[in-house]
């Protein structure tokens, strides 16, 4: 990478926030890739998360730690051996991965970007919870990768195939927030007073910290599905997510797309729902800005596409009554779009009257 190229804007999390990020991604069933400087607390945060999950599930949550930097592809996909009885090659599968189970567990792939490319490629099937040589990874496994990224040498950037299968979380933020996070962790883990005071007094000037990272996430249709899962999970969990949601969304679709995605969610929340339109088309909320109008039109159009012939007859009057309350230019746009989607709507009496008014 050109050293003069500016780093992409990226939302970062502290080690303490990282534990909540992992809990949110586990709920959303989205694999994680943690990127941070050496000694930034990545592994500690992951193991603390695993410990909390084990306590929460009464010891039924297992952790599989695999350091990928010294693995070979056979260590992931199994070692082949000939089965003389069947005359086929079969595989001894590794014991540090949950093959052939349905257990709730964490797969922690440490030093992913220090692994050989062929090892990274083999591990993609683990990320997907897929099948390798006839053996399946537990569908209840939560995969977390850990990397140093550009904070150190001898690392390999993620391929697009890997980047679009994970939520990339960057451990960073201000020195003040990182110090506060570390002090909380130190208090919980019996760290000596001298170390805590030293970190508080001198940590800001002596402790190495990488602040800038190159964005990894790519906005694709697959990662938009991940973003939707994360957003829905954030609405259902009982812990605080307001300070980590942007980082998690940025980790799957990129910072700029995440900001726009969150804005779109706010816009959609202000729109009338299809059920409201069908129930009371004369009184339901009317969109008050162009962005809302476009959203409502798209939602209506998607609904009409799924209607049966009976539903078209039953709901047509309500739809066109609602359209008749809009400004003239929007009436025409809604009418043309929806009748193009479903020509059967044109036979509706209210539609005929509206068409005569709009098109003469």
C-alpha positions in Angstrom: 0.0 0.0 0.0 1.2 3.5 -0.8 2.2 5.1 2.5 0.9 8.5 1.3 -2.6 7.1 0.9 -4.8 8.4 3.7 -6.4 5.7 5.9 -10.1 5.1 5.5 -12.3 6.5 8.3 -13.1 3.7 10.7 -15.0 3.3 13.9 -12.9 1.7 16.7 -13.7 0.0 20.0 -12.0 -0.4 23.3 -11.2 -3.9 24.7 -14.2 -3.6 27.1 -16.5 -2.6 24.2 -15.1 -5.5 22.2 -16.7 -8.0 24.5 -20.2 -6.5 23.9 -19.4 -6.4 20.2 -18.7 -10.2 20.3 -21.9 -10.8 22.2 -23.9 -8.9 19.6 -22.3 -10.7 16.7 -22.8 -14.0 18.4 -26.5 -13.2 18.6 -26.5 -12.0 15.0 -24.6 -15.1 13.8 -21.9 -13.1 12.1 -18.2 -14.1 12.4 -15.8 -11.6 13.7 -12.3 -10.5 12.8 -10.5 -8.5 15.4 -7.6 -6.3 14.3 -5.3 -4.5 16.7 -1.8 -3.7 17.7 0.3 -6.3 19.7 -0.7 -6.2 23.3 -3.9 -4.3 22.7 -6.1 -6.8 24.6 -7.6 -8.8 21.7 -7.1 -12.3 23.1 -7.9 -11.3 26.6 -11.2 -9.8 25.5 -12.1 -12.9 23.5 -11.3 -15.3 26.3 -13.2 -13.1 28.8 -16.2 -13.2 26.4 -15.9 -17.0 26.2 -15.7 -17.2 30.0 -18.9 -15.2 30.4 -20.7 -17.3 27.8 -19.6 -20.5 29.7 -21.0 -19.0 32.9 -24.2 -17.9 31.2 -24.8 -21.4 29.6 -23.9 -23.4 32.7 -20.6 -24.8 31.3 -22.2 -25.9 27.9 -20.2 -23.4 25.9 -16.8 -24.7 24.7 -13.8 -22.8 23.3 -11.6 -24.1 20.5 -8.3 -22.1 20.2 -6.3 -22.7 17.1 -3.2 -20.6 16.3 -3.3 -20.5 12.5 0.2 -19.1 11.9 1.8 -22.5 12.4 -0.9 -24.6 10.8 -0.9 -26.3 7.5 -4.0 -26.9 5.3 -4.2 -30.5 6.6 -4.5 -29.2 10.1 -7.8 -27.6 9.0 -9.2 -30.0 6.5 -7.9 -33.2 7.9 -5.0 -35.7 7.2 -5.8 -38.2 4.4 -5.4 -41.9 4.9 -6.5 -44.9 2.7 -9.4 -47.0 4.0 -8.6 -50.5 2.7 -12.1 -51.7 3.3 -13.8 -49.1 1.2 -11.0 -48.4 -1.2 -11.4 -44.7 -0.6 -9.4 -41.9 1.0 -10.7 -40.7 4.3 -9.6 -38.0 6.7 -8.5 -37.7 10.3 -10.1 -34.4 11.4 -8.3 -32.1 13.8 -9.4 -32.2 17.4 -9.1 -28.4 17.9 -12.1 -27.8 15.7 -15.7 -28.9 16.5 -16.3 -31.3 13.6 -19.3 -33.6 13.9 -21.1 -31.8 16.8 -23.9 -29.3 17.2 -22.4 -27.8 20.4 -22.5 -24.1 21.2 -18.9 -23.0 21.0 -16.3 -20.4 20.1 -13.7 -21.1 17.4 -10.9 -18.6 18.0 -8.6 -18.5 15.0 -5.6 -16.5 16.3 -3.0 -14.9 14.0 -5.1 -15.4 10.9 -3.2 -12.9 8.8 0.1 -14.5 9.7 -1.1 -17.9 8.3 -0.1 -19.0 4.8 -2.7 -18.1 2.1 -3.6 -21.8 1.6 -4.4 -22.1 5.3 -6.5 -18.9 5.1 -8.4 -20.4 2.2 -9.0 -23.7 4.0 -10.3 -21.8 7.0 -13.0 -20.0 4.9 -15.1 -23.2 5.1 -14.9 -22.9 8.9 -16.0 -19.3 8.7 -19.1 -20.4 6.8 -19.8 -23.3 9.2 -19.5 -25.6 6.2 -18.5 -29.1 5.3 -14.9 -30.2 4.8 -14.3 -33.7 3.4 -17.6 -34.9 4.6 -17.2 -33.6 8.2 -19.4 -30.6 9.3 -18.5 -27.8 11.6 -21.1 -27.3 14.4 -23.8 -25.0 13.1 -23.8 -23.3 16.5 -20.1 -22.4 16.4 -19.2 -18.7 16.6 -16.0 -18.0 14.7 -13.6 -15.2 15.8 -10.4 -14.3 14.0 -7.6 -12.3 15.5 -5.0 -10.3 13.5 -2.4 -7.5 13.9 -3.1 -6.2 10.4 -1.0 -3.2 9.4 0.2 -2.6 12.9 3.0 -5.1 12.4 5.1 -6.7 9.6 4.9 -10.2 8.1 1.1 -10.1 7.9 -1.1 -10.8 4.9 -4.2 -8.7 4.1 -7.6 -10.5 4.0 -8.9 -11.6 0.6 -12.2 -10.3 -0.5 -13.6 -13.8 0.1 -12.6 -13.6 3.7 -13.4 -9.9 4.2 -17.0 -10.4 3.1 -17.5 -13.3 5.6 -16.6 -11.4 8.8 -17.3 -8.3 10.8 -13.9 -6.5 11.1 -13.5 -4.9 14.5 -10.6 -2.5 15.1 -9.3 -2.2 18.7 -8.2 1.4 19.1 -9.9 4.6 20.0 -8.5 7.4 22.2 -5.8 6.8 24.7 -8.1 7.9 27.4 -10.8 5.4 26.6 -8.3 2.6 26.2 -6.7 3.5 29.5 -10.1 3.5 31.2 -11.0 0.1 29.7 -7.6 -1.4 30.8 -8.0 0.0 34.3 -11.4 -1.7 34.6 -10.0 -5.0 33.4 -7.0 -4.7 35.7 -9.2 -4.2 38.7 -11.1 -7.3 37.8 -8.0 -9.4 37.3 -5.9 -8.6 40.4 -3.3 -6.5 38.6 -0.8 -4.9 41.0 -1.2 -1.3 42.1 2.2 -0.3 40.7 1.2 -1.4 37.2 -2.1 0.3 37.4 -0.6 3.6 38.6 2.2 3.4 36.0 -0.3 2.9 33.2 -2.4 5.8 34.5 0.6 8.2 34.9 2.8 7.2 31.9 0.7 5.0 29.7 -0.3 7.8 27.4 3.3 8.6 26.4 5.1 5.2 26.7 2.6 2.6 25.7 2.6 1.8 21.9 -0.8 2.2 20.3 -1.8 2.0 16.6 -4.6 4.5 15.8 -5.0 4.2 12.1 -6.3 1.2 10.2 -7.1 0.5 6.6 -10.8 -0.3 6.2 -11.4 -4.0 5.3 -15.2 -4.2 5.0 -16.8 -4.3 1.5 -20.5 -3.4 0.9 -22.1 -6.3 -1.0 -25.5 -8.0 -1.0 -24.1 -10.6 1.4 -22.7 -8.1 3.8 -25.9 -6.1 3.7 -27.6 -9.2 5.0 -25.0 -9.3 7.8 -25.8 -5.6 8.6 -29.5 -6.4 8.8 -28.8 -9.3 11.2 -26.7 -7.0 13.4 -29.2 -4.2 13.5 -32.1 -6.6 14.4 -29.9 -8.3 17.1 -29.1 -4.9 18.6 -32.8 -4.3 19.0 -33.3 -7.6 20.9 -30.4 -7.8 23.3 -30.6 -6.5 26.8 -27.1 -4.8 27.0 -26.0 -1.4 25.7 -25.3 -1.3 22.0 -25.6 2.4 21.2 -21.8 2.9 21.5 -20.9 -0.2 19.4 -23.5 -0.4 16.7 -21.7 1.8 14.3 -18.5 -0.1 14.7 -20.2 -3.4 14.1 -22.1 -2.2 11.0 -18.9 -0.6 9.7 -17.2 -3.9 10.1 -19.4 -5.5 7.6 -20.4 -2.8 5.0 -17.8 -0.1 5.7 -18.0 3.2 7.6 -19.7 5.4 5.0 -22.3 2.7 4.1 -22.9 2.1 7.8 -23.8 5.7 8.5 -26.2 5.8 5.5 -27.7 2.4 6.6 -28.4 3.7 10.1 -30.0 6.9 8.6 -32.1 4.7 6.3 -33.3 2.7 9.3 -34.4 6.0 11.0 -36.2 7.1 7.8 -38.0 3.8 7.5 -39.1 3.9 11.1 -41.0 7.1 10.4 -42.9 5.7 7.4 -46.4 4.3 7.6 -46.5 0.5 7.4 -48.4 -1.3 4.8 -50.8 -2.7 7.4 -51.6 0.9 8.5 -52.3 1.9 4.9 -54.6 -1.1 4.3 -56.4 -0.6 7.7 -57.1 3.1 7.5 -56.0 4.7 4.2 -57.9 7.9 4.9 -56.1 8.7 8.2 -52.7 6.9 8.2 -49.5 9.0 8.3 -48.6 10.7 5.0 -44.8 10.9 4.2 -43.6 14.5 4.7 -40.3 14.4 2.7 -39.2 12.9 -0.6 -36.9 10.3 1.0 -39.9 8.9 2.9 -42.0 8.8 -0.2 -39.5 6.8 -2.1 -39.2 4.3 0.8 -43.0 3.9 1.2 -43.3 3.4 -2.6 -40.7 0.6 -2.5 -42.3 -1.1 0.5 -45.7 -1.0 -1.2 -44.3 -2.3 -4.5 -42.6 -5.2 -2.7 -45.9 -6.0 -1.0 -48.0 -5.9 -4.2 -45.5 -8.3 -5.8 -46.4 -10.9 -3.2 -50.2 -10.5 -3.3 -52.5 -13.2 -4.6 -55.4 -12.3 -7.0 -57.8 -12.2 -4.0 -55.5 -9.9 -2.1 -55.3 -7.5 -5.1 -59.1 -7.3 -5.1 -59.3 -6.9 -1.4 -56.6 -4.3 -0.9 -56.8 -2.3 -4.1 -59.3 0.3 -2.9 -57.2 1.1 0.2 -54.0 1.5 -1.8 -55.5 3.9 -4.3 -57.4 5.8 -1.6 -54.0 6.4 0.1 -52.4 7.4 -3.1 -55.2 9.9 -3.7 -54.1 11.8 -0.6 -50.6 12.5 -1.9 -49.4 15.5 -3.9 -50.2 15.2 -7.6 -46.6 14.3 -8.8 -46.4 11.6 -6.2 -49.8 10.3 -7.1 -48.7 9.7 -10.7 -45.4 8.1 -9.6 -47.1 5.7 -7.2 -49.9 4.9 -9.6 -47.6 4.2 -12.6 -45.2 2.1 -10.5 -47.8 -0.1 -8.8 -49.9 -0.7 -11.8 -46.9 -1.6 -13.8 -46.0 -4.1 -11.1 -49.5 -5.6 -11.0 -51.7 -4.9 -14.0 -54.7 -6.5 -12.1 -54.8 -3.3 -10.0 -56.0 -1.4 -13.0 -59.4 -3.0 -12.9 -60.1 -1.6 -9.4 -62.8 1.1 -9.4 -60.8 3.5 -7.3 -57.8 3.0 -9.6 -60.0 3.9 -12.6 -61.2 7.1 -11.1 -57.6 8.1 -10.1 -56.3 7.2 -13.6 -58.9 9.5 -15.2 -57.9 12.3 -12.9 -54.2 11.9 -13.4 -54.1 11.0 -17.1 -57.2 12.6 -18.4 
